[in-house]
Amino acid sequence: MPHSTLTDKGQTTVPIEVRTALRVKARQRLEWVVQPNGSALVRPQPSALQLFGSLKPQRPFPGHRKEKEAVRRAVAAQAAREGLR
């Protein structure tokens, strides 16, 4: 069973066996859950890049040109409502 030591600053090194098993990378956030019996669970938190594409879009992407034109129309409509200064 892998071991590590807690420093005076409350830091520890996660043993390589654990990092490999959890597939964690440097600077990846870890979630700690303290159980009522005094044990703790450690779960890696996925990065934003790992979550990319995990949600299905509600409608298909129309393309960059159509999106740009929609933004131009929205900005023009808002400027017309507020009046140009």
ZIPEJO-V578616 format. One record per residue. N is the residue number from 1. RES is the residue in three letters. PSI is psi in whole degrees, -180 to 180 (999 if undefined). Layout:
{{N | RES | PSI} {N | RES | PSI}}
This chain:
{{1 | MET | 128} {2 | PRO | 148} {3 | HIS | 158} {4 | SER | 167} {5 | THR | 141} {6 | LEU | 129} {7 | THR | 174} {8 | ASP | -25} {9 | LYS | 4} {10 | GLY | 21} {11 | GLN | 155} {12 | THR | 162} {13 | THR | 128} {14 | VAL | 123} {15 | PRO | 149} {16 | ILE | -36} {17 | GLU | -39} {18 | VAL | -44} {19 | ARG | -41} {20 | THR | -45} {21 | ALA | -37} {22 | LEU | -9} {23 | ARG | 47} {24 | VAL | 151} {25 | LYS | 168} {26 | ALA | 140} {27 | ARG | 7} {28 | GLN | 139} {29 | ARG | 145} {30 | LEU | 140} {31 | GLU | 130} {32 | TRP | 129} {33 | VAL | 115} {34 | VAL | 126} {35 | GLN | 156} {36 | PRO | -27} {37 | ASN | 3} {38 | GLY | -7} {39 | SER | 169} {40 | ALA | 143} {41 | LEU | 141} {42 | VAL | 125} {43 | ARG | 131} {44 | PRO | 139} {45 | GLN | 131} {46 | PRO | 148} {47 | SER | 167} {48 | ALA | -37} {49 | LEU | -34} {50 | GLN | -26} {51 | LEU | -15} {52 | PHE | 129} {53 | GLY | 3} {54 | SER | -16} {55 | LEU | 139} {56 | LYS | 135} {57 | PRO | 149} {58 | GLN | -26} {59 | ARG | 156} {60 | PRO | 151} {61 | PHE | 125} {62 | PRO | -16} {63 | GLY | 158} {64 | HIS | -41} {65 | ARG | -46} {66 | LYS | -38} {67 | GLU | -45} {68 | LYS | -44} {69 | GLU | -39} {70 | ALA | -39} {71 | VAL | -44} {72 | ARG | -45} {73 | ARG | -42} {74 | ALA | -42} {75 | VAL | -42} {76 | ALA | -42} {77 | ALA | -41} {78 | GLN | -40} {79 | ALA | -39} {80 | ALA | -38} {81 | ARG | -42} {82 | GLU | -21} {83 | GLY | 133} {84 | LEU | 140} {85 | ARG | 999}}
